[in-house]
């Protein structure tokens, strides 16, 4: 059994884990922020249909990366996967910054997606492995507040840089934190105690890690979590990819649209932290359901084009629901499973859920290109929010024969 980390190390684990989560948050928002500039760059070869396709390429990469995480986390360990995934992400971001054509840009976005697909489920399982059960949702929420902070940075940088500068700087800045984050992680992050206790052993014939997730007593929760992740990631990627463009289509300026996106991510960050704290007290199932419903309700009210002050408030609430619901779903998954299933459960849920992330940008592109009124973007994206809430309420308890003891946990 591994001894618990020192208290300074406990804080450092959460800070560095939040840094890893910030990579995906920044990338998720930066593409949506730069889509209007990419479309305006006439020599780059981008149009709305191609932009929607590239937005889905990232999700395809994330699907592959999450599957890699699910299949290898027990053998490779969380620490090694985190470092490898973050390294691939950083390389892809640099290629995006210097790509001369939209085709090469799209290929680099695919590589970015694979890296991020490895990082997010790995870091979520990692923090859960190091957390006491009564503080698990809280710690996952704190870690994922880095995700919201990274996403918030993108529209703020966009508002400052895109009105008179090149979109390429957004991607250069996205790769820069890895210069500090990766060396610190290599030097200071401990390995997951679950990996150390298992010694990297896996059952024969279970190379993909699916057999125990589809076993009797676990299968029902697994399938519902997959469907919830589909709904949540459809919302996250559909809204984040097209929100600035949707709001410009509705008549708002680029600067106003980017600030509205920033309000969305502020709400997401607040929702992640407060939602995690509330979930540890009252249970996470009702918190996830309410978050999904809040996102759907905010979209329906936005469709009526309210006053600007009300719109910013709705963006804040929408961030809690549309983005925070998926983060809280991740906390639901890792808290609902015993330690020996945790990494595989979150990895496969996010891998299957990436099908929703692929669908989201394509749905947004189809609506914007169809000539339908802008309100239809809000109507259609509200549907998965309602469905996600119903799925969350339906998740049954897991009846697993094996449940390793929780030890070596973060309590900071």
Buried (B, 14 or more C-beta within 10 A) or exposed (E): EBEBBEEEBBEBBBBBBBBBBBBBBBBBBBBBBBBBBBBEBEEBEBEBEBBBBBBBBBBBBBBBBBBBBBBBBBBBBBBBBBBBBBBBBBBBBBBBBEBEEBBEBBBBBBBBBBBBBBBBBBBBBBBBBBBBEEBBBBBBBBBBBBBBBBBBBBBBBBBEBBEEEBBBBBBBBBBEBBEEBBEEBEEEBBBBBBBBBBEEEBEEEBEBBBBBBEBEEBBBBBBBBBBBBBBBBBBBBBBBBBBBBBBBBBEBEBBBBBBBBBBBBBBBBBBBBBBBBBBBEEEBBBBBBBBBBBBBBBBBBBBEBEEEEEBBBBBBBBBBBBBBBBBBBBBBBBBBBBBBBBBBBBBBBBBBBBBBBBBBBBBBBBBBEEEEEBBEBBBBBBBBBBBBBBBBEBBEEBEBEEEBEBBBBBEB
